[in-house]
């Protein structure tokens, strides 16, 4: 079994609490100040808040494998727009993404082999959303967001590829 990071996380939180300023961060309203939602990959090399210069309270950040416009991401975007007033979406995928390295059947087989048939059966119903073309995946996610019935398709949706070697965001048109 892997070693847990929980003690380090708790120490990190203690330092955060020590510097926490209730007057400026704890008193913020629930809606994001910049009225924006960022959909980004969960890759640990991509820190959307730092990459975009965001502070606590500035934007909603939704992360998943690949930064894909999955059903759950669309759910979050709809809640963010309808209940919390966001008026802009930013999609960020990145270079050297693991989602470029497999197909749905690969991960399904791995799950079945490592966790058994019942897990494999459950995985059969999941679209893991890998992709083979980085810019095309960003464009596809922008299209999915704009066309989703539960999302306001009139809000701006911007797409970027983050370069993990330079830190630069490159727009996708």
Residue, then its C-alpha position, 0 to 999 in steps of 0.5 A: x500500500x502507498x504511503x499516505x500524504x495526509x500528515x503533510x496535507x494537514x501541515x499544509x492546511x495549518x500553514x494556510x489557516x495561519x495566513x488565512x485572512x477572513x476579511x478578504x477571503x472568508x467574507x467573499x460571496x459565493x458567486x465567483x468574482x470574475x463570473x468565469x468557470x474554468x474546465x481543466x485537466x486534473x494533471x498535477x503539472x497544470x495549476x489553473x489558478x496560477x496559470x490564469x493568475x486567479x485568486x480565491x473567489x475569482x472563478x469556479x475551477x472544474x477538473x477531470x481527466x483530460x479537462x473534458x466536457x463530460x456530462x458531469x462537467x456540463x452539470x457543473x457548468x449549468x449550476x455555475x451559470x444558472x445559480x451562481x451567475x458565471x458568464x464565461x467558460x475557459x477550457x484548458x487541455x495540455x501538452x503531454x496529456x495522458x489522455x493521448x496515450x490510450x483508448x477506452x478499451x485499454x482502460x476497461x481491460x486494465x480495470x477488469x484485469x486489476x479489479x475483477x469482472x464486476x468492476x470491468x462490467x461497470x467500466x463498460x458503461x463509462x466513456x473515458x473520453x481519451x483523444x488522439x488530437x489535442x487541439x481537436x479535443x479542445x474544439x470538440x469540448x467547446x462545441x459540446x459546451x456551446x451545444x449542450x441544452x443545459x448550458x447557456x450557449x451564448x456565453x463566450x467559451x475559450x479554448x487553450x492548450x497549456x504547454x507543460x514545458x513552458x507554462x504558456x497558454x496557447x489559444x485554440x481557435 
